[in-house]
Every structure is written in C-alpha cells, then in structure tokens.
C-alpha cells in the first residue's frame, strides 16, 4: 500500500501539470440564470453557463469581461454582474471588475 501512494501522487501531479498546456484556454462564460460572468479554464469541468469567448490568457479574458458590463438582463451576450472568483482572479491580473 505504501508503494501505491507515491505513484498516485505522481500521476495526479502530472495530470495537474497537463491542465496548463498550450491548448488550454480561459473561457469567459455567462450563467443563464443570473447573467453573472466568470472565467474558468477550458479544461475545468463542468463548464458553468454559456461560453461567450475563449482566450489564450486570463488577462485577455478579464479585459474582455470588463467591456461586456451591462445592466440589461436581456443582453445575453453581456455580463450583468461578475462572480466573486472572477473579480478576485481579474484583480490579480490588474483588471478591476465592478
């Protein structure tokens, strides 16, 4: 049993590293119920909401999210609000979401 744990741990670390591959995108998604936008890795499952656009960098996704702010809930291709996670992650990228 002691020999299995390091193998599992090594496999998990290798898998985690794979999620940051060149094919990984940052998806700008909008939830259909609240209109809140968030950004998540394209490899993250489940994808929450509807994909608005995919970006190569998180900063690019944050910059775009900032331009999509609206107060009109009928504009389904824009962001009525942003999730706490999106605000936190974008702030780390130098983008302040309202």
C-alpha positions in Angstrom: 0.0 0.0 0.0 2.9 2.4 0.7 4.2 2.0 -2.8 0.9 2.8 -4.4 0.5 6.3 -2.8 3.6 7.8 -4.5 2.5 6.5 -7.8 -0.9 8.0 -7.4 0.5 11.3 -6.2 2.9 11.4 -9.1 0.1 10.7 -11.6 -2.0 13.4 -10.0 0.8 16.0 -10.3 1.4 15.0 -13.9 -2.3 15.4 -14.6 -2.4 18.8 -12.9 0.5 20.0 -15.0 -1.3 18.9 -18.1 -4.1 21.4 -17.4 -1.8 24.3 -18.2 -0.9 23.1 -21.7 -0.7 25.3 -24.7 -4.2 24.0 -25.7 -5.7 25.3 -22.5 -7.9 28.4 -22.9 -9.5 30.7 -20.4 -13.3 30.6 -21.1 -15.4 33.7 -20.4 -18.8 32.1 -19.5 -22.1 33.7 -18.6 -24.6 31.9 -16.3 -28.0 31.7 -17.9 -29.9 32.3 -14.6 -28.2 35.4 -13.2 -26.3 36.8 -16.1 -23.1 36.7 -14.0 -19.9 36.2 -15.9 -16.9 34.2 -14.8 -13.7 32.9 -16.2 -12.6 29.3 -16.0 -10.0 27.1 -17.6 -11.3 25.3 -20.7 -10.2 22.0 -19.0 -12.2 22.6 -15.9 -15.4 20.6 -15.7 -18.2 21.2 -15.6 -18.2 24.4 -17.6 -20.7 26.8 -15.9 -23.0 28.7 -18.1 -22.7 29.6 -21.8 -19.4 30.2 -23.5 -19.1 33.8 -24.6 -15.5 33.6 -25.9 -12.2 31.7 -25.2 -8.9 33.4 -24.7 -5.2 32.4 -24.6 -4.6 34.3 -21.3 -6.6 35.1 -18.2 -5.8 38.8 -18.6 -7.3 38.9 -22.1 -10.4 37.2 -20.7 -10.6 39.8 -17.9 -10.1 42.7 -20.3 -13.0 41.4 -22.5 -15.2 40.8 -19.5 -14.8 44.4 -18.4 -16.1 45.6 -21.8 -19.2 43.5 -21.6 -20.7 45.0 -18.4 -24.4 45.8 -18.8 -27.4 46.4 -16.6 -29.8 45.0 -19.1 -30.5 41.3 -18.3 -31.9 40.8 -21.8 -28.4 41.3 -23.3 -27.5 37.6 -23.1 -24.1 38.2 -24.7 -23.0 40.6 -21.9 -22.4 40.5 -18.1 -24.9 41.8 -15.7 -22.5 41.0 -12.8 -19.3 39.1 -12.1 -18.7 36.2 -9.8 -16.5 36.7 -6.7 -14.0 34.4 -8.2 -13.8 36.4 -11.5 -13.4 39.6 -9.5 -10.6 38.1 -7.4 -8.8 36.5 -10.3 -9.0 39.5 -12.6 -7.8 41.8 -9.8 -4.7 39.7 -9.6 -4.3 40.3 -13.4 -4.6 44.1 -12.9 -8.2 44.3 -14.1 -10.8 45.7 -11.7 -14.3 44.3 -12.4 -17.2 46.3 -11.0 
